[in-house]
Amino acid sequence: MASTLRLIRGGLYQPVEELAPPTVADVYVEAARRLSERGYDGHRLRSLGLGVRMPQEIRDLKLRISYVVEALLTAPEIPVNFRDDAYWPV
């Protein structure tokens, strides 16, 4: 049973506006945040600039996150809770 939030001003009830549904850009931002959190950008720069091979676990993480992005974007609609860890690799 979902509860609705109410904003009470002077005893008058005003329903709170619903959040906008998630967009494609939101999914890409979340994917970039998760990759950045794991240090992907630094490894990629070292790989491109110095030729140092990126660790296998970082490359695998990038592939798994790319797969999640593709799966979320091809779904009929992006779930509101797409930021939950249940959707993303740990």
HTML snippet that shows the backbone in 3Dmol.js (N, CA, C, O; Angstrom):
<script src="https://3Dmol.org/build/3Dmol-min.js"></script>
<div id="view" style="width:600px;height:400px;position:relative"></div>
<script>
const pdb = `
ATOM      1  N   MET A   1       0.851  -1.168   0.000  1.00  0.00           N
ATOM      2  CA  MET A   1       0.000   0.000   0.000  1.00  0.00           C
ATOM      3  C   MET A   1       0.893   1.226   0.000  1.00  0.00           C
ATOM      4  O   MET A   1       1.662   1.437   0.937  1.00  0.00           O
ATOM      5  N   ALA A   2       0.797   2.018  -1.024  1.00  0.00           N
ATOM      6  CA  ALA A   2       1.643   3.201  -1.161  1.00  0.00           C
ATOM      7  C   ALA A   2       1.015   4.361  -0.404  1.00  0.00           C
ATOM      8  O   ALA A   2      -0.195   4.580  -0.459  1.00  0.00           O
ATOM      9  N   SER A   3       1.851   5.088   0.294  1.00  0.00           N
ATOM     10  CA  SER A   3       1.355   6.264   0.996  1.00  0.00           C
ATOM     11  C   SER A   3       1.643   7.505   0.153  1.00  0.00           C
ATOM     12  O   SER A   3       2.619   7.547  -0.597  1.00  0.00           O
ATOM     13  N   THR A   4       0.803   8.487   0.283  1.00  0.00           N
ATOM     14  CA  THR A   4       1.027   9.736  -0.445  1.00  0.00           C
ATOM     15  C   THR A   4       1.479  10.787   0.548  1.00  0.00           C
ATOM     16  O   THR A   4       0.992  10.854   1.676  1.00  0.00           O
ATOM     17  N   LEU A   5       2.399  11.587   0.114  1.00  0.00           N
ATOM     18  CA  LEU A   5       2.879  12.664   0.964  1.00  0.00           C
ATOM     19  C   LEU A   5       1.969  13.871   0.783  1.00  0.00           C
ATOM     20  O   LEU A   5       1.486  14.143  -0.316  1.00  0.00           O
ATOM     21  N   ARG A   6       1.747  14.577   1.859  1.00  0.00           N
ATOM     22  CA  ARG A   6       0.890  15.749   1.776  1.00  0.00           C
ATOM     23  C   ARG A   6       1.623  16.951   2.334  1.00  0.00           C
ATOM     24  O   ARG A   6       2.365  16.855   3.311  1.00  0.00           O
ATOM     25  N   LEU A   7       1.401  18.060   1.705  1.00  0.00           N
ATOM     26  CA  LEU A   7       1.951  19.318   2.176  1.00  0.00           C
ATOM     27  C   LEU A   7       0.808  20.107   2.785  1.00  0.00           C
ATOM     28  O   LEU A   7      -0.172  20.421   2.110  1.00  0.00           O
ATOM     29  N   ILE A   8       0.935  20.419   4.042  1.00  0.00           N
ATOM     30  CA  ILE A   8      -0.154  21.097   4.735  1.00  0.00           C
ATOM     31  C   ILE A   8       0.252  22.545   4.968  1.00  0.00           C
ATOM     32  O   ILE A   8       1.262  22.838   5.606  1.00  0.00           O
ATOM     33  N   ARG A   9      -0.560  23.429   4.434  1.00  0.00           N
ATOM     34  CA  ARG A   9      -0.347  24.869   4.646  1.00  0.00           C
ATOM     35  C   ARG A   9      -1.637  25.463   5.191  1.00  0.00           C
ATOM     36  O   ARG A   9      -2.650  25.527   4.495  1.00  0.00           O
ATOM     37  N   GLY A  10      -1.587  25.880   6.397  1.00  0.00           N
ATOM     38  CA  GLY A  10      -2.762  26.515   6.969  1.00  0.00           C
ATOM     39  C   GLY A  10      -3.981  25.607   6.984  1.00  0.00           C
ATOM     40  O   GLY A  10      -5.114  26.079   6.895  1.00  0.00           O
ATOM     41  N   GLY A  11      -3.749  24.308   7.095  1.00  0.00           N
ATOM     42  CA  GLY A  11      -4.849  23.373   7.151  1.00  0.00           C
ATOM     43  C   GLY A  11      -5.369  22.949   5.793  1.00  0.00           C
ATOM     44  O   GLY A  11      -6.292  22.138   5.720  1.00  0.00           O
ATOM     45  N   LEU A  12      -4.805  23.474   4.713  1.00  0.00           N
ATOM     46  CA  LEU A  12      -5.253  23.092   3.382  1.00  0.00           C
ATOM     47  C   LEU A  12      -4.355  21.987   2.841  1.00  0.00           C
ATOM     48  O   LEU A  12      -3.132  22.049   2.968  1.00  0.00           O
ATOM     49  N   TYR A  13      -4.959  21.003   2.250  1.00  0.00           N
ATOM     50  CA  TYR A  13      -4.215  19.874   1.684  1.00  0.00           C
ATOM     51  C   TYR A  13      -3.843  20.187   0.248  1.00  0.00           C
ATOM     52  O   TYR A  13      -4.688  20.578  -0.557  1.00  0.00           O
ATOM     53  N   GLN A  14      -2.550  20.009  -0.067  1.00  0.00           N
ATOM     54  CA  GLN A  14      -2.078  20.158  -1.438  1.00  0.00           C
ATOM     55  C   GLN A  14      -1.225  18.937  -1.758  1.00  0.00           C
ATOM     56  O   GLN A  14      -0.213  18.710  -1.094  1.00  0.00           O
ATOM     57  N   PRO A  15      -1.610  18.136  -2.771  1.00  0.00           N
ATOM     58  CA  PRO A  15      -0.795  16.965  -3.098  1.00  0.00           C
ATOM     59  C   PRO A  15       0.576  17.388  -3.616  1.00  0.00           C
ATOM     60  O   PRO A  15       0.708  18.365  -4.353  1.00  0.00           O
ATOM     61  N   VAL A  16       1.580  16.638  -3.217  1.00  0.00           N
ATOM     62  CA  VAL A  16       2.947  16.906  -3.660  1.00  0.00           C
ATOM     63  C   VAL A  16       3.076  16.455  -5.107  1.00  0.00           C
ATOM     64  O   VAL A  16       2.592  15.384  -5.471  1.00  0.00           O
ATOM     65  N   GLU A  17       3.730  17.269  -5.936  1.00  0.00           N
ATOM     66  CA  GLU A  17       3.908  16.906  -7.336  1.00  0.00           C
ATOM     67  C   GLU A  17       4.780  15.663  -7.444  1.00  0.00           C
ATOM     68  O   GLU A  17       5.750  15.500  -6.702  1.00  0.00           O
ATOM     69  N   GLU A  18       4.425  14.803  -8.365  1.00  0.00           N
ATOM     70  CA  GLU A  18       5.191  13.583  -8.580  1.00  0.00           C
ATOM     71  C   GLU A  18       6.508  13.920  -9.276  1.00  0.00           C
ATOM     72  O   GLU A  18       6.584  14.872 -10.053  1.00  0.00           O
ATOM     73  N   LEU A  19       7.525  13.144  -8.996  1.00  0.00           N
ATOM     74  CA  LEU A  19       8.800  13.321  -9.666  1.00  0.00           C
ATOM     75  C   LEU A  19       8.667  12.952 -11.133  1.00  0.00           C
ATOM     76  O   LEU A  19       7.875  12.085 -11.504  1.00  0.00           O
ATOM     77  N   ALA A  20       9.449  13.618 -11.953  1.00  0.00           N
ATOM     78  CA  ALA A  20       9.438  13.298 -13.379  1.00  0.00           C
ATOM     79  C   ALA A  20       9.992  11.893 -13.575  1.00  0.00           C
ATOM     80  O   ALA A  20      10.887  11.478 -12.839  1.00  0.00           O
ATOM     81  N   PRO A  21       9.481  11.161 -14.545  1.00  0.00           N
ATOM     82  CA  PRO A  21      10.018   9.816 -14.788  1.00  0.00           C
ATOM     83  C   PRO A  21      11.479   9.896 -15.218  1.00  0.00           C
ATOM     84  O   PRO A  21      11.895  10.885 -15.822  1.00  0.00           O
ATOM     85  N   PRO A  22      12.259   8.863 -14.913  1.00  0.00           N
ATOM     86  CA  PRO A  22      13.683   8.884 -15.269  1.00  0.00           C
ATOM     87  C   PRO A  22      13.876   8.960 -16.781  1.00  0.00           C
ATOM     88  O   PRO A  22      13.086   8.418 -17.554  1.00  0.00           O
ATOM     89  N   THR A  23      14.937   9.642 -17.179  1.00  0.00           N
ATOM     90  CA  THR A  23      15.238   9.805 -18.595  1.00  0.00           C
ATOM     91  C   THR A  23      16.458   8.974 -18.971  1.00  0.00           C
ATOM     92  O   THR A  23      17.128   8.400 -18.112  1.00  0.00           O
ATOM     93  N   VAL A  24      16.728   8.924 -20.259  1.00  0.00           N
ATOM     94  CA  VAL A  24      17.909   8.225 -20.773  1.00  0.00           C
ATOM     95  C   VAL A  24      19.175   8.854 -20.177  1.00  0.00           C
ATOM     96  O   VAL A  24      20.111   8.148 -19.799  1.00  0.00           O
ATOM     97  N   ALA A  25      19.190  10.166 -20.102  1.00  0.00           N
ATOM     98  CA  ALA A  25      20.355  10.867 -19.546  1.00  0.00           C
ATOM     99  C   ALA A  25      20.586  10.482 -18.093  1.00  0.00           C
ATOM    100  O   ALA A  25      21.734  10.371 -17.662  1.00  0.00           O
ATOM    101  N   ASP A  26      19.514  10.276 -17.326  1.00  0.00           N
ATOM    102  CA  ASP A  26      19.653   9.866 -15.923  1.00  0.00           C
ATOM    103  C   ASP A  26      20.370   8.525 -15.807  1.00  0.00           C
ATOM    104  O   ASP A  26      21.203   8.341 -14.920  1.00  0.00           O
ATOM    105  N   VAL A  27      20.053   7.599 -16.693  1.00  0.00           N
ATOM    106  CA  VAL A  27      20.690   6.276 -16.668  1.00  0.00           C
ATOM    107  C   VAL A  27      22.177   6.409 -16.984  1.00  0.00           C
ATOM    108  O   VAL A  27      23.010   5.789 -16.323  1.00  0.00           O
ATOM    109  N   TYR A  28      22.514   7.213 -17.987  1.00  0.00           N
ATOM    110  CA  TYR A  28      23.922   7.411 -18.335  1.00  0.00           C
ATOM    111  C   TYR A  28      24.689   8.100 -17.206  1.00  0.00           C
ATOM    112  O   TYR A  28      25.848   7.771 -16.951  1.00  0.00           O
ATOM    113  N   VAL A  29      24.053   9.041 -16.539  1.00  0.00           N
ATOM    114  CA  VAL A  29      24.706   9.727 -15.410  1.00  0.00           C
ATOM    115  C   VAL A  29      24.978   8.743 -14.277  1.00  0.00           C
ATOM    116  O   VAL A  29      26.051   8.769 -13.673  1.00  0.00           O
ATOM    117  N   GLU A  30      24.011   7.876 -13.988  1.00  0.00           N
ATOM    118  CA  GLU A  30      24.211   6.881 -12.927  1.00  0.00           C
ATOM    119  C   GLU A  30      25.322   5.906 -13.285  1.00  0.00           C
ATOM    120  O   GLU A  30      26.128   5.540 -12.429  1.00  0.00           O
ATOM    121  N   ALA A  31      25.371   5.480 -14.550  1.00  0.00           N
ATOM    122  CA  ALA A  31      26.439   4.572 -14.985  1.00  0.00           C
ATOM    123  C   ALA A  31      27.801   5.249 -14.858  1.00  0.00           C
ATOM    124  O   ALA A  31      28.756   4.632 -14.386  1.00  0.00           O
ATOM    125  N   ALA A  32      27.896   6.497 -15.271  1.00  0.00           N
ATOM    126  CA  ALA A  32      29.167   7.235 -15.166  1.00  0.00           C
ATOM    127  C   ALA A  32      29.567   7.410 -13.709  1.00  0.00           C
ATOM    128  O   ALA A  32      30.749   7.315 -13.378  1.00  0.00           O
ATOM    129  N   ARG A  33      28.605   7.663 -12.841  1.00  0.00           N
ATOM    130  CA  ARG A  33      28.907   7.826 -11.413  1.00  0.00           C
ATOM    131  C   ARG A  33      29.475   6.530 -10.839  1.00  0.00           C
ATOM    132  O   ARG A  33      30.448   6.548 -10.085  1.00  0.00           O
ATOM    133  N   ARG A  34      28.865   5.420 -11.198  1.00  0.00           N
ATOM    134  CA  ARG A  34      29.332   4.133 -10.676  1.00  0.00           C
ATOM    135  C   ARG A  34      30.719   3.775 -11.212  1.00  0.00           C
ATOM    136  O   ARG A  34      31.544   3.232 -10.478  1.00  0.00           O
ATOM    137  N   LEU A  35      30.976   4.073 -12.472  1.00  0.00           N
ATOM    138  CA  LEU A  35      32.306   3.813 -13.032  1.00  0.00           C
ATOM    139  C   LEU A  35      33.352   4.723 -12.388  1.00  0.00           C
ATOM    140  O   LEU A  35      34.448   4.274 -12.052  1.00  0.00           O
ATOM    141  N   SER A  36      33.017   5.974 -12.219  1.00  0.00           N
ATOM    142  CA  SER A  36      33.948   6.927 -11.614  1.00  0.00           C
ATOM    143  C   SER A  36      34.260   6.548 -10.167  1.00  0.00           C
ATOM    144  O   SER A  36      35.391   6.694  -9.703  1.00  0.00           O
ATOM    145  N   GLU A  37      33.241   6.062  -9.466  1.00  0.00           N
ATOM    146  CA  GLU A  37      33.405   5.626  -8.084  1.00  0.00           C
ATOM    147  C   GLU A  37      34.439   4.507  -7.961  1.00  0.00           C
ATOM    148  O   GLU A  37      35.122   4.409  -6.941  1.00  0.00           O
ATOM    149  N   ARG A  38      34.559   3.672  -8.979  1.00  0.00           N
ATOM    150  CA  ARG A  38      35.492   2.550  -8.975  1.00  0.00           C
ATOM    151  C   ARG A  38      36.848   2.897  -9.581  1.00  0.00           C
ATOM    152  O   ARG A  38      37.728   2.039  -9.644  1.00  0.00           O
ATOM    153  N   GLY A  39      37.035   4.149 -10.031  1.00  0.00           N
ATOM    154  CA  GLY A  39      38.332   4.553 -10.559  1.00  0.00           C
ATOM    155  C   GLY A  39      38.543   4.229 -12.019  1.00  0.00           C
ATOM    156  O   GLY A  39      39.684   4.173 -12.479  1.00  0.00           O
ATOM    157  N   TYR A  40      37.477   4.015 -12.751  1.00  0.00           N
ATOM    158  CA  TYR A  40      37.601   3.653 -14.160  1.00  0.00           C
ATOM    159  C   TYR A  40      38.310   4.738 -14.956  1.00  0.00           C
ATOM    160  O   TYR A  40      39.151   4.426 -15.800  1.00  0.00           O
ATOM    161  N   ASP A  41      37.994   6.002 -14.711  1.00  0.00           N
ATOM    162  CA  ASP A  41      38.565   7.100 -15.492  1.00  0.00           C
ATOM    163  C   ASP A  41      40.089   7.152 -15.383  1.00  0.00           C
ATOM    164  O   ASP A  41      40.782   7.355 -16.380  1.00  0.00           O
ATOM    165  N   GLY A  42      40.600   6.969 -14.177  1.00  0.00           N
ATOM    166  CA  GLY A  42      42.044   6.969 -13.989  1.00  0.00           C
ATOM    167  C   GLY A  42      42.724   5.826 -14.713  1.00  0.00           C
ATOM    168  O   GLY A  42      43.767   6.011 -15.341  1.00  0.00           O
ATOM    169  N   HIS A  43      42.134   4.646 -14.625  1.00  0.00           N
ATOM    170  CA  HIS A  43      42.687   3.479 -15.325  1.00  0.00           C
ATOM    171  C   HIS A  43      42.647   3.677 -16.834  1.00  0.00           C
ATOM    172  O   HIS A  43      43.580   3.295 -17.541  1.00  0.00           O
ATOM    173  N   ARG A  44      41.565   4.274 -17.327  1.00  0.00           N
ATOM    174  CA  ARG A  44      41.438   4.487 -18.771  1.00  0.00           C
ATOM    175  C   ARG A  44      42.475   5.498 -19.260  1.00  0.00           C
ATOM    176  O   ARG A  44      43.081   5.305 -20.313  1.00  0.00           O
ATOM    177  N   LEU A  45      42.680   6.578 -18.497  1.00  0.00           N
ATOM    178  CA  LEU A  45      43.683   7.572 -18.879  1.00  0.00           C
ATOM    179  C   LEU A  45      45.083   6.971 -18.886  1.00  0.00           C
ATOM    180  O   LEU A  45      45.863   7.226 -19.803  1.00  0.00           O
ATOM    181  N   ARG A  46      45.404   6.177 -17.871  1.00  0.00           N
ATOM    182  CA  ARG A  46      46.709   5.513 -17.828  1.00  0.00           C
ATOM    183  C   ARG A  46      46.880   4.575 -19.009  1.00  0.00           C
ATOM    184  O   ARG A  46      47.959   4.477 -19.592  1.00  0.00           O
ATOM    185  N   SER A  47      45.803   3.891 -19.353  1.00  0.00           N
ATOM    186  CA  SER A  47      45.855   2.955 -20.467  1.00  0.00           C
ATOM    187  C   SER A  47      46.091   3.692 -21.788  1.00  0.00           C
ATOM    188  O   SER A  47      46.904   3.263 -22.606  1.00  0.00           O
ATOM    189  N   LEU A  48      45.389   4.783 -21.988  1.00  0.00           N
ATOM    190  CA  LEU A  48      45.532   5.543 -23.233  1.00  0.00           C
ATOM    191  C   LEU A  48      46.845   6.316 -23.294  1.00  0.00           C
ATOM    192  O   LEU A  48      47.501   6.362 -24.335  1.00  0.00           O
ATOM    193  N   GLY A  49      47.223   6.922 -22.172  1.00  0.00           N
ATOM    194  CA  GLY A  49      48.398   7.785 -22.163  1.00  0.00           C
ATOM    195  C   GLY A  49      49.721   7.056 -22.036  1.00  0.00           C
ATOM    196  O   GLY A  49      50.704   7.420 -22.682  1.00  0.00           O
ATOM    197  N   LEU A  50      49.744   6.029 -21.203  1.00  0.00           N
ATOM    198  CA  LEU A  50      51.005   5.349 -20.924  1.00  0.00           C
ATOM    199  C   LEU A  50      51.079   3.941 -21.502  1.00  0.00           C
ATOM    200  O   LEU A  50      52.139   3.315 -21.511  1.00  0.00           O
ATOM    201  N   GLY A  51      49.954   3.458 -21.976  1.00  0.00           N
ATOM    202  CA  GLY A  51      49.948   2.109 -22.522  1.00  0.00           C
ATOM    203  C   GLY A  51      49.903   1.028 -21.457  1.00  0.00           C
ATOM    204  O   GLY A  51      50.138  -0.144 -21.749  1.00  0.00           O
ATOM    205  N   VAL A  52      49.600   1.419 -20.208  1.00  0.00           N
ATOM    206  CA  VAL A  52      49.493   0.448 -19.117  1.00  0.00           C
ATOM    207  C   VAL A  52      48.153  -0.265 -19.252  1.00  0.00           C
ATOM    208  O   VAL A  52      47.107   0.376 -19.354  1.00  0.00           O
ATOM    209  N   ARG A  53      48.192  -1.574 -19.253  1.00  0.00           N
ATOM    210  CA  ARG A  53      46.968  -2.353 -19.434  1.00  0.00           C
ATOM    211  C   ARG A  53      46.026  -2.166 -18.246  1.00  0.00           C
ATOM    212  O   ARG A  53      46.440  -2.208 -17.088  1.00  0.00           O
ATOM    213  N   MET A  54      44.766  -1.962 -18.561  1.00  0.00           N
ATOM    214  CA  MET A  54      43.744  -1.782 -17.534  1.00  0.00           C
ATOM    215  C   MET A  54      43.496  -3.119 -16.840  1.00  0.00           C
ATOM    216  O   MET A  54      43.457  -4.153 -17.508  1.00  0.00           O
ATOM    217  N   PRO A  55      43.326  -3.125 -15.505  1.00  0.00           N
ATOM    218  CA  PRO A  55      43.058  -4.391 -14.801  1.00  0.00           C
ATOM    219  C   PRO A  55      41.798  -5.075 -15.345  1.00  0.00           C
ATOM    220  O   PRO A  55      40.824  -4.421 -15.717  1.00  0.00           O
ATOM    221  N   GLN A  56      41.849  -6.381 -15.377  1.00  0.00           N
ATOM    222  CA  GLN A  56      40.741  -7.156 -15.935  1.00  0.00           C
ATOM    223  C   GLN A  56      39.429  -6.889 -15.208  1.00  0.00           C
ATOM    224  O   GLN A  56      38.383  -6.802 -15.850  1.00  0.00           O
ATOM    225  N   GLU A  57      39.460  -6.758 -13.876  1.00  0.00           N
ATOM    226  CA  GLU A  57      38.212  -6.535 -13.131  1.00  0.00           C
ATOM    227  C   GLU A  57      37.571  -5.189 -13.481  1.00  0.00           C
ATOM    228  O   GLU A  57      36.347  -5.060 -13.450  1.00  0.00           O
ATOM    229  N   ILE A  58      38.383  -4.199 -13.810  1.00  0.00           N
ATOM    230  CA  ILE A  58      37.846  -2.890 -14.217  1.00  0.00           C
ATOM    231  C   ILE A  58      37.228  -2.994 -15.607  1.00  0.00           C
ATOM    232  O   ILE A  58      36.167  -2.422 -15.859  1.00  0.00           O
ATOM    233  N   ARG A  59      37.881  -3.717 -16.506  1.00  0.00           N
ATOM    234  CA  ARG A  59      37.313  -3.910 -17.849  1.00  0.00           C
ATOM    235  C   ARG A  59      36.007  -4.695 -17.781  1.00  0.00           C
ATOM    236  O   ARG A  59      35.044  -4.381 -18.481  1.00  0.00           O
ATOM    237  N   ASP A  60      35.985  -5.721 -16.928  1.00  0.00           N
ATOM    238  CA  ASP A  60      34.758  -6.495 -16.756  1.00  0.00           C
ATOM    239  C   ASP A  60      33.632  -5.640 -16.171  1.00  0.00           C
ATOM    240  O   ASP A  60      32.480  -5.750 -16.591  1.00  0.00           O
ATOM    241  N   LEU A  61      33.967  -4.799 -15.213  1.00  0.00           N
ATOM    242  CA  LEU A  61      32.970  -3.912 -14.613  1.00  0.00           C
ATOM    243  C   LEU A  61      32.373  -2.987 -15.667  1.00  0.00           C
ATOM    244  O   LEU A  61      31.159  -2.781 -15.698  1.00  0.00           O
ATOM    245  N   LYS A  62      33.212  -2.434 -16.521  1.00  0.00           N
ATOM    246  CA  LYS A  62      32.735  -1.550 -17.591  1.00  0.00           C
ATOM    247  C   LYS A  62      31.764  -2.296 -18.508  1.00  0.00           C
ATOM    248  O   LYS A  62      30.730  -1.748 -18.889  1.00  0.00           O
ATOM    249  N   LEU A  63      32.085  -3.527 -18.861  1.00  0.00           N
ATOM    250  CA  LEU A  63      31.199  -4.321 -19.712  1.00  0.00           C
ATOM    251  C   LEU A  63      29.868  -4.620 -19.028  1.00  0.00           C
ATOM    252  O   LEU A  63      28.810  -4.536 -19.652  1.00  0.00           O
ATOM    253  N   ARG A  64      29.926  -4.966 -17.754  1.00  0.00           N
ATOM    254  CA  ARG A  64      28.689  -5.273 -17.029  1.00  0.00           C
ATOM    255  C   ARG A  64      27.810  -4.043 -16.873  1.00  0.00           C
ATOM    256  O   ARG A  64      26.590  -4.133 -17.013  1.00  0.00           O
ATOM    257  N   ILE A  65      28.416  -2.888 -16.583  1.00  0.00           N
ATOM    258  CA  ILE A  65      27.638  -1.656 -16.448  1.00  0.00           C
ATOM    259  C   ILE A  65      27.055  -1.257 -17.796  1.00  0.00           C
ATOM    260  O   ILE A  65      25.920  -0.784 -17.860  1.00  0.00           O
ATOM    261  N   SER A  66      27.808  -1.438 -18.868  1.00  0.00           N
ATOM    262  CA  SER A  66      27.282  -1.144 -20.204  1.00  0.00           C
ATOM    263  C   SER A  66      26.081  -2.036 -20.518  1.00  0.00           C
ATOM    264  O   SER A  66      25.115  -1.588 -21.137  1.00  0.00           O
ATOM    265  N   TYR A  67      26.144  -3.285 -20.094  1.00  0.00           N
ATOM    266  CA  TYR A  67      25.033  -4.204 -20.308  1.00  0.00           C
ATOM    267  C   TYR A  67      23.790  -3.737 -19.546  1.00  0.00           C
ATOM    268  O   TYR A  67      22.682  -3.775 -20.081  1.00  0.00           O
ATOM    269  N   VAL A  68      23.971  -3.301 -18.310  1.00  0.00           N
ATOM    270  CA  VAL A  68      22.836  -2.823 -17.510  1.00  0.00           C
ATOM    271  C   VAL A  68      22.212  -1.594 -18.161  1.00  0.00           C
ATOM    272  O   VAL A  68      20.988  -1.483 -18.229  1.00  0.00           O
ATOM    273  N   VAL A  69      23.046  -0.671 -18.641  1.00  0.00           N
ATOM    274  CA  VAL A  69      22.532   0.520 -19.308  1.00  0.00           C
ATOM    275  C   VAL A  69      21.685   0.117 -20.511  1.00  0.00           C
ATOM    276  O   VAL A  69      20.579   0.626 -20.696  1.00  0.00           O
ATOM    277  N   GLU A  70      22.199  -0.787 -21.316  1.00  0.00           N
ATOM    278  CA  GLU A  70      21.471  -1.235 -22.499  1.00  0.00           C
ATOM    279  C   GLU A  70      20.156  -1.908 -22.112  1.00  0.00           C
ATOM    280  O   GLU A  70      19.129  -1.680 -22.751  1.00  0.00           O
ATOM    281  N   ALA A  71      20.186  -2.729 -21.074  1.00  0.00           N
ATOM    282  CA  ALA A  71      18.968  -3.417 -20.625  1.00  0.00           C
ATOM    283  C   ALA A  71      17.936  -2.421 -20.106  1.00  0.00           C
ATOM    284  O   ALA A  71      16.747  -2.554 -20.395  1.00  0.00           O
ATOM    285  N   LEU A  72      18.377  -1.431 -19.347  1.00  0.00           N
ATOM    286  CA  LEU A  72      17.441  -0.433 -18.822  1.00  0.00           C
ATOM    287  C   LEU A  72      16.834   0.413 -19.936  1.00  0.00           C
ATOM    288  O   LEU A  72      15.654   0.762 -19.890  1.00  0.00           O
ATOM    289  N   LEU A  73      17.643   0.735 -20.929  1.00  0.00           N
ATOM    290  CA  LEU A  73      17.158   1.600 -22.000  1.00  0.00           C
ATOM    291  C   LEU A  73      16.273   0.862 -23.000  1.00  0.00           C
ATOM    292  O   LEU A  73      15.476   1.495 -23.693  1.00  0.00           O
ATOM    293  N   THR A  74      16.394  -0.447 -23.090  1.00  0.00           N
ATOM    294  CA  THR A  74      15.544  -1.197 -24.011  1.00  0.00           C
ATOM    295  C   THR A  74      14.274  -1.701 -23.334  1.00  0.00           C
ATOM    296  O   THR A  74      13.404  -2.266 -23.998  1.00  0.00           O
ATOM    297  N   ALA A  75      14.158  -1.505 -22.032  1.00  0.00           N
ATOM    298  CA  ALA A  75      12.937  -1.887 -21.322  1.00  0.00           C
ATOM    299  C   ALA A  75      11.795  -0.976 -21.777  1.00  0.00           C
ATOM    300  O   ALA A  75      12.037   0.145 -22.223  1.00  0.00           O
ATOM    301  N   PRO A  76      10.554  -1.453 -21.666  1.00  0.00           N
ATOM    302  CA  PRO A  76       9.426  -0.604 -22.076  1.00  0.00           C
ATOM    303  C   PRO A  76       9.415   0.759 -21.386  1.00  0.00           C
ATOM    304  O   PRO A  76       9.076   1.770 -22.000  1.00  0.00           O
ATOM    305  N   GLU A  77       9.783   0.777 -20.129  1.00  0.00           N
ATOM    306  CA  GLU A  77       9.968   2.049 -19.423  1.00  0.00           C
ATOM    307  C   GLU A  77      11.046   1.871 -18.369  1.00  0.00           C
ATOM    308  O   GLU A  77      11.196   0.789 -17.800  1.00  0.00           O
ATOM    309  N   ILE A  78      11.785   2.918 -18.114  1.00  0.00           N
ATOM    310  CA  ILE A  78      12.877   2.857 -17.129  1.00  0.00           C
ATOM    311  C   ILE A  78      12.256   2.825 -15.740  1.00  0.00           C
ATOM    312  O   ILE A  78      11.435   3.686 -15.421  1.00  0.00           O
ATOM    313  N   PRO A  79      12.625   1.854 -14.902  1.00  0.00           N
ATOM    314  CA  PRO A  79      12.057   1.790 -13.552  1.00  0.00           C
ATOM    315  C   PRO A  79      12.408   3.048 -12.756  1.00  0.00           C
ATOM    316  O   PRO A  79      13.488   3.618 -12.916  1.00  0.00           O
ATOM    317  N   VAL A  80      11.492   3.462 -11.910  1.00  0.00           N
ATOM    318  CA  VAL A  80      11.709   4.652 -11.087  1.00  0.00           C
ATOM    319  C   VAL A  80      12.889   4.440 -10.146  1.00  0.00           C
ATOM    320  O   VAL A  80      13.621   5.382  -9.842  1.00  0.00           O
ATOM    321  N   ASN A  81      13.074   3.206  -9.685  1.00  0.00           N
ATOM    322  CA  ASN A  81      14.149   2.898  -8.729  1.00  0.00           C
ATOM    323  C   ASN A  81      15.393   2.346  -9.428  1.00  0.00           C
ATOM    324  O   ASN A  81      16.090   1.502  -8.865  1.00  0.00           O
ATOM    325  N   PHE A  82      15.676   2.808 -10.641  1.00  0.00           N
ATOM    326  CA  PHE A  82      16.797   2.266 -11.419  1.00  0.00           C
ATOM    327  C   PHE A  82      18.141   2.504 -10.747  1.00  0.00           C
ATOM    328  O   PHE A  82      19.120   1.856 -11.117  1.00  0.00           O
ATOM    329  N   ARG A  83      18.226   3.393  -9.791  1.00  0.00           N
ATOM    330  CA  ARG A  83      19.485   3.673  -9.085  1.00  0.00           C
ATOM    331  C   ARG A  83      19.808   2.637  -8.002  1.00  0.00           C
ATOM    332  O   ARG A  83      20.914   2.628  -7.464  1.00  0.00           O
ATOM    333  N   ASP A  84      18.856   1.777  -7.688  1.00  0.00           N
ATOM    334  CA  ASP A  84      19.062   0.760  -6.649  1.00  0.00           C
ATOM    335  C   ASP A  84      20.179  -0.188  -7.055  1.00  0.00           C
ATOM    336  O   ASP A  84      20.375  -0.470  -8.237  1.00  0.00           O
ATOM    337  N   ASP A  85      20.904  -0.672  -6.061  1.00  0.00           N
ATOM    338  CA  ASP A  85      22.018  -1.596  -6.305  1.00  0.00           C
ATOM    339  C   ASP A  85      21.553  -2.916  -6.917  1.00  0.00           C
ATOM    340  O   ASP A  85      22.361  -3.656  -7.479  1.00  0.00           O
ATOM    341  N   ALA A  86      20.276  -3.210  -6.813  1.00  0.00           N
ATOM    342  CA  ALA A  86      19.766  -4.476  -7.368  1.00  0.00           C
ATOM    343  C   ALA A  86      19.940  -4.526  -8.882  1.00  0.00           C
ATOM    344  O   ALA A  86      20.065  -5.614  -9.445  1.00  0.00           O
ATOM    345  N   TYR A  87      19.952  -3.395  -9.542  1.00  0.00           N
ATOM    346  CA  TYR A  87      20.086  -3.360 -10.988  1.00  0.00           C
ATOM    347  C   TYR A  87      21.553  -3.355 -11.451  1.00  0.00           C
ATOM    348  O   TYR A  87      21.844  -3.749 -12.581  1.00  0.00           O
ATOM    349  N   TRP A  88      22.441  -2.927 -10.617  1.00  0.00           N
ATOM    350  CA  TRP A  88      23.829  -2.681 -11.031  1.00  0.00           C
ATOM    351  C   TRP A  88      24.772  -3.707 -10.439  1.00  0.00           C
ATOM    352  O   TRP A  88      24.510  -4.236  -9.358  1.00  0.00           O
ATOM    353  N   PRO A  89      25.882  -4.002 -11.139  1.00  0.00           N
ATOM    354  CA  PRO A  89      26.877  -4.936 -10.581  1.00  0.00           C
ATOM    355  C   PRO A  89      27.576  -4.329  -9.377  1.00  0.00           C
ATOM    356  O   PRO A  89      27.778  -3.117  -9.299  1.00  0.00           O
ATOM    357  N   VAL A  90      27.936  -5.179  -8.458  1.00  0.00           N
ATOM    358  CA  VAL A  90      28.586  -4.723  -7.228  1.00  0.00           C
ATOM    359  C   VAL A  90      30.079  -4.772  -7.376  1.00  0.00           C
ATOM    360  O   VAL A  90      30.803  -4.425  -6.443  1.00  0.00           O
TER     361      VAL A  90
END
`;
const viewer = $3Dmol.createViewer("view");
viewer.addModel(pdb, "pdb");
viewer.setStyle({}, {cartoon: {color: "spectrum"}});
viewer.zoomTo();
viewer.render();
</script>
